[in-house]
């Protein structure tokens, strides 16, 4: 179910935390420099953040996160 313009609440929550926590934001931007597509960056984000709970999203709900959608928020617009 869509939530706040994102595909679901879990995706929105992870994007919110990653974009608003300075250290995580900087790290995600570094990953974006290495992984230029939303698919590649999404995979890297999942590998780095998807194994445990993060922000207000418990580990049991991380499988609902659409990582490529989160990745788009770190990639320059085309």
N, C-alpha and C positions, 0 to 999 in steps of 0.2 A: 504494500500500500504506500503510495507517495507520501512524503513528509517534508514540509518546508522546501519544496522544489527539488528534492532528492528522491531517489527511487524508493528509499525506506528510511526509517528512523536510525538504524544502525549505520548506514552509509553517511547520513547527515551528521551523526554524532562524531564519527571518526574524522570526517573532513573538518568539522568544527574544531576539534582538539588539535589536529595536525596543523591547521592554518593559524591557530591562535596561541600556540605554545612555542616560544621563540626557538628553543633548541631543536624541537622536532620540525618546525618550519624550515629552519636552515638546513637540516639534514635532508628533508624531502626535496628542497631545491637543489642540493648537491646530487641527489639521486636523479633528479630531472635532467641535470646536465649530462649524465651518463646514459640515461634511458630516454630517448627522444620521442617515443610513441606512447600513447596511453596504455596499450597492452603491455609493453615492456616495463613501463614505470609501475603500472598496477601490480604486475607480478613481483617487482622488487619491493613495493610497499607491503604487499601481503607477506612476503618472506621476512620482512623486518618487523612488522607490527601485527600480523594476523594470527600468531600462535598463542597469544595470551590476551586477556582482557585489556582494554585500553580506554581511557576516558571513562565515560559512563556505560560503556558496552562490555558486558562480561564475556569471558572466553567462550561460554556456551552459545553466544549469539554472533561471534565473529564470522561464522560461515555465511551470514546473511549480507555482509558488506560487499558492495560492488566496487572492487578496488580500481577498476579502470575508470570509473566515474570519479572517484577520489583523485586519481592521477590527473585527470583533466584540469583540476583546480591548480595544479603546479606547472602545467605546460603553457608556453606562450600561445596566444590565440593565433590562428592561421589567417 
